[in-house]
Amino acid sequence: MKILITGANGQLGTELRYLLDQNNMEYTGTDAKELDITDASSVDSYFSLNKPELVLHCAAYTAVDAAEEEPGKTINHKVNVDGTKNIAEAAEKIGATLVYVSTDYVFDGTNLDMYKEDAITNPKNEYGIAKAAGEEAVASIMSKYYIMRTSWVFGEYGKNFVYTMLNLSKTHDKLTVVDDQVGRPTWTKTLAEFILYAIQNDIEYGLYNLSNEGQCSWYEFASEILKDTKTTVSPVTSDEYPQKAYRPKHSVMDLSKAEATGFEIPTWQEALHEFVKNI
């Protein structure tokens, strides 16, 4: 199978490359310099020439706060909406399968129960709006696709909350972290493994939620990250830590559809401990 990874040098893209390497699976990885996904003609030409059979679309603009204002707002739309549409149209044209990675930010976070795949989306920030539009483009254009919604991503190969907390602990005895936003952390390794599992086991096409098992607030997540350090963590409200982009207060997604495929999902604590041990 000819595999293409867009955003191959990003946090998830890099994780996927290492996983495919471990499984002796060949692939081609591109970044913005090699394939400008916002240029429809370039994407069409690339796909027509190389004819990938599986496209792991990891390229994305993820600067959530910067997306609220220009120029980030325009870049966010061009990459996450137009770019995704271009990838989907080119993939469908050659009969490829597409995996699109989305986010819990497509929800407003007002549901105190878990969000199932068919829950109504209602994004409240520009990033979430763009990713929801990307989902709609994929679902309306593609015949063979997986949309993987995930949340609170951490991994070895990029900037993330775990690295931020560990680095801050080197210079701070005390930290404050918001305690009124609840979700599911996701290790990129778990997400990458589910993507590969979906492909190798031909699970039903469609939309899947995939994070690690369990839920927590950012404060609880930080406390677990730093439990073996001398740094203490105190809870604060979101009002005490204002950010440009709205964050969902409760974005816990239901994982039962992914679990029903037979894929075993470790808890976020298990994933975190293995990740920290490895680094």
C-alpha positions as CSV (number, residue, x, y, z in Angstrom):
1,M,0.0,0.0,0.0
2,K,1.3,3.5,-0.9
3,I,1.0,5.6,2.1
4,L,1.2,9.4,2.3
5,I,1.6,11.3,5.6
6,T,0.9,15.1,5.4
7,G,2.4,17.1,8.3
8,A,4.9,14.3,8.6
9,N,7.2,16.4,10.8
10,G,4.6,17.3,13.3
11,Q,3.8,15.7,16.7
12,L,1.5,13.0,15.4
13,G,3.0,12.8,11.9
14,T,6.4,11.9,13.5
15,E,4.8,9.4,15.8
16,L,3.1,7.7,12.8
17,R,6.4,7.6,10.9
18,Y,8.2,5.8,13.7
19,L,5.3,3.4,14.1
20,L,5.2,2.6,10.4
21,D,9.0,2.1,10.5
22,Q,8.6,-0.4,13.3
23,N,6.1,-2.3,11.2
24,N,8.3,-2.2,8.1
25,M,5.7,-0.3,6.2
26,E,6.9,2.1,3.5
27,Y,5.5,5.6,3.3
28,T,6.1,9.1,1.9
29,G,6.1,12.0,4.4
30,T,5.5,15.6,3.4
31,D,5.5,19.0,5.1
32,A,4.5,22.5,4.0
33,K,7.8,22.9,2.0
34,E,7.2,19.7,0.0
35,L,3.4,19.9,-0.4
36,D,1.4,23.1,0.1
37,I,-2.0,21.7,0.9
38,T,-3.6,25.2,0.5
39,D,-2.7,25.1,-3.2
40,A,-5.4,23.0,-4.8
41,S,-3.6,22.6,-8.1
42,S,-0.4,21.5,-6.4
43,V,-2.2,19.0,-4.3
44,D,-4.1,17.6,-7.3
45,S,-0.9,17.3,-9.3
46,Y,1.0,15.6,-6.5
47,F,-1.8,13.0,-6.0
48,S,-2.2,12.4,-9.7
49,L,1.5,11.8,-10.0
50,N,2.2,9.7,-6.8
51,K,-1.2,8.1,-6.4
52,P,-1.2,7.3,-2.7
53,E,-3.7,4.6,-1.6
54,L,-3.8,5.8,2.0
55,V,-3.5,9.4,3.1
56,L,-2.8,10.1,6.8
57,H,-3.7,13.8,6.9
58,C,-1.9,15.2,9.9
59,A,-1.1,18.6,8.5
60,A,-2.9,21.3,10.5
61,Y,-2.7,24.7,12.0
62,T,-2.9,24.2,15.8
63,A,-2.2,27.6,17.3
64,V,-5.5,27.9,19.0
65,D,-5.1,31.4,20.5
66,A,-3.4,32.8,17.5
67,A,-6.3,31.7,15.3
68,E,-8.6,34.1,17.0
69,E,-6.9,37.1,15.4
70,E,-5.2,38.0,12.1
71,P,-3.1,36.7,10.5
72,G,-3.7,33.4,12.4
73,K,-7.4,33.5,11.7
74,T,-6.8,33.4,7.9
75,I,-4.0,30.8,8.1
76,N,-6.2,28.6,10.3
77,H,-9.0,28.6,7.7
78,K,-6.7,28.2,4.7
79,V,-4.9,25.2,6.3
80,N,-7.7,23.5,8.3
81,V,-10.6,24.1,5.9
82,D,-9.3,24.8,2.4
83,G,-6.3,22.5,2.8
84,T,-8.4,19.6,4.1
85,K,-10.9,20.1,1.2
86,N,-8.0,20.1,-1.3
87,I,-6.6,16.8,0.2
88,A,-10.1,15.2,0.3
89,E,-10.9,16.1,-3.3
90,A,-7.5,14.9,-4.6
91,A,-7.8,11.7,-2.6
92,E,-11.3,10.9,-3.7
93,K,-10.3,11.5,-7.3
94,I,-7.8,8.6,-7.2
95,G,-9.9,6.4,-4.9
96,A,-7.6,6.7,-1.9
97,T,-8.6,6.2,1.8
98,L,-8.3,9.3,4.0
99,V,-7.6,9.6,7.7
100,Y,-8.4,13.1,9.0
101,V,-7.5,14.0,12.6
102,S,-9.9,16.3,14.3
103,T,-10.5,17.7,17.8
104,D,-12.8,17.9,20.9
105,Y,-12.9,21.7,20.2
106,V,-15.7,21.0,17.7
107,F,-17.9,20.9,20.9
108,D,-18.9,23.7,23.1
109,G,-18.2,21.8,26.3
110,T,-21.6,22.4,27.9
111,N,-22.6,18.7,27.9
112,L,-21.9,17.2,31.3
113,D,-22.2,13.7,29.8
114,M,-19.8,12.2,27.3
115,Y,-19.9,13.3,23.7
116,K,-20.7,10.5,21.3
117,E,-19.6,10.6,17.6
118,D,-23.1,11.7,16.5
119,A,-23.3,14.5,19.1
120,I,-24.2,17.9,17.6
121,T,-21.1,20.1,17.1
122,N,-21.0,23.7,18.3
123,P,-17.5,25.0,18.2
124,K,-16.9,28.2,20.1
125,N,-13.4,29.2,18.9
126,E,-11.9,29.7,15.4
127,Y,-9.8,26.6,15.5
128,G,-12.8,24.4,16.4
129,I,-14.9,26.1,13.7
130,A,-12.2,25.3,11.1
131,K,-11.7,21.7,12.2
132,A,-15.5,21.1,12.2
133,A,-15.6,22.5,8.6
134,G,-12.8,20.1,7.8
135,E,-14.8,17.2,9.1
136,E,-17.8,18.3,7.0
137,A,-15.6,18.5,3.9
138,V,-14.1,15.0,4.4
139,A,-17.5,13.4,5.1
140,S,-19.2,15.1,2.1
141,I,-16.4,14.4,-0.4
142,M,-14.8,11.1,0.6
143,S,-16.1,7.6,0.0
144,K,-13.5,5.9,2.1
145,Y,-12.5,7.9,5.2
146,Y,-11.8,7.9,8.9
147,I,-12.3,11.0,11.0
148,M,-10.4,10.6,14.3
149,R,-11.4,13.1,17.0
150,T,-8.9,13.4,19.8
151,S,-8.1,15.8,22.6
152,W,-5.3,17.1,24.9
153,V,-2.6,15.5,22.8
154,F,0.9,14.9,24.2
155,G,3.8,13.0,22.7
156,E,7.6,12.8,22.4
157,Y,7.9,14.8,19.1
158,G,6.5,18.2,19.7
159,K,5.5,20.9,22.1
160,N,2.8,19.9,24.5
161,F,1.4,20.3,28.1
162,V,3.5,17.5,29.6
163,Y,6.8,19.0,28.4
164,T,5.6,22.5,29.5
165,M,4.9,21.3,33.0
166,L,8.1,19.3,33.3
167,N,10.2,22.3,32.0
168,L,8.4,24.7,34.4
169,S,9.1,22.4,37.3
170,K,12.8,22.9,36.8
171,T,12.5,26.6,37.6
172,H,9.3,26.9,39.7
173,D,8.5,25.5,43.2
174,K,4.8,26.3,42.8
175,L,2.5,26.3,39.8
176,T,-1.2,27.1,39.2
177,V,-3.3,25.3,36.7
178,V,-7.0,25.5,35.8
179,D,-9.3,23.0,37.4
180,D,-12.6,23.8,35.7
181,Q,-11.8,22.3,32.3
182,V,-12.2,18.6,32.1
183,G,-11.3,16.2,29.2
184,R,-9.3,13.2,28.2
185,P,-5.5,13.3,27.6
186,T,-4.2,11.5,24.5
187,W,-0.8,10.0,24.0
188,T,0.2,10.3,20.3
189,K,1.4,6.7,20.4
190,T,-2.1,5.5,21.4
191,L,-3.7,7.6,18.6
192,A,-1.1,6.4,16.0
193,E,-1.6,2.8,17.0
194,F,-5.4,3.1,16.7
195,I,-5.0,4.7,13.2
196,L,-2.8,1.8,12.1
197,Y,-5.2,-0.7,13.8
198,A,-8.2,0.8,11.9
199,I,-6.4,0.4,8.6
200,Q,-5.0,-3.1,9.2
201,N,-8.3,-4.5,10.5
202,D,-10.5,-2.8,8.0
203,I,-12.8,-1.4,10.6
204,E,-16.0,0.4,9.4
205,Y,-15.3,3.8,7.8
206,G,-16.6,6.9,9.6
207,L,-16.1,9.0,12.7
208,Y,-14.3,7.8,15.8
209,N,-13.4,9.4,19.1
210,L,-10.0,8.3,20.3
211,S,-8.2,9.4,23.5
212,N,-6.8,7.6,26.5
213,E,-9.2,6.1,29.0
214,G,-10.2,8.2,32.0
215,Q,-10.8,11.9,32.4
216,C,-9.3,14.7,34.4
217,S,-9.0,18.5,34.7
218,W,-5.8,20.2,33.6
219,Y,-4.9,20.6,37.3
220,E,-5.3,16.9,37.9
221,F,-3.2,16.2,34.8
222,A,-0.5,18.6,35.9
223,S,-0.5,17.1,39.4
224,E,0.1,13.6,38.0
225,I,2.8,14.8,35.7
226,L,4.7,16.5,38.5
227,K,4.0,14.0,41.4
228,D,7.6,12.9,41.5
229,T,9.0,16.4,41.5
230,K,9.3,19.0,44.3
231,T,7.0,21.4,42.5
232,T,3.5,21.8,44.0
233,V,0.4,22.5,41.9
234,S,-2.6,24.6,42.9
235,P,-5.9,24.8,41.2
236,V,-7.3,28.1,39.7
237,T,-10.4,28.9,37.7
238,S,-10.4,29.7,34.0
239,D,-11.3,33.3,34.9
240,E,-8.0,33.6,36.7
241,Y,-6.1,32.4,33.6
242,P,-7.7,34.2,30.7
243,Q,-6.9,33.1,27.1
244,K,-7.9,34.5,23.7
245,A,-9.6,31.4,22.5
246,Y,-12.6,29.8,24.3
247,R,-11.9,26.4,25.9
248,P,-14.6,23.8,26.4
249,K,-15.3,23.2,30.1
250,H,-16.3,19.6,29.7
251,S,-15.1,17.9,26.4
252,V,-15.0,14.3,27.5
253,M,-15.6,12.1,24.5
254,D,-17.2,8.6,24.5
255,L,-14.7,5.9,23.5
256,S,-17.1,3.0,23.2
257,K,-17.2,2.9,19.4
258,A,-13.4,2.7,19.2
259,E,-13.3,0.1,22.0
260,A,-16.0,-2.0,20.2
261,T,-13.5,-2.6,17.3
262,G,-11.4,-4.6,19.8
263,F,-8.7,-2.0,20.2
264,E,-7.5,-1.8,23.8
265,I,-7.1,1.7,25.1
266,P,-4.8,2.3,28.1
267,T,-5.7,4.9,30.7
268,W,-4.2,8.3,30.5
269,Q,-2.2,7.6,33.6
270,E,-0.7,4.5,32.1
271,A,0.1,6.3,28.9
272,L,1.6,9.2,30.8
273,H,3.8,7.0,33.0
274,E,5.1,5.1,30.0
275,F,5.7,8.3,28.1
276,V,7.7,9.9,30.9
277,K,9.7,6.8,31.5
278,N,10.7,6.7,27.9
279,I,11.8,10.3,27.7
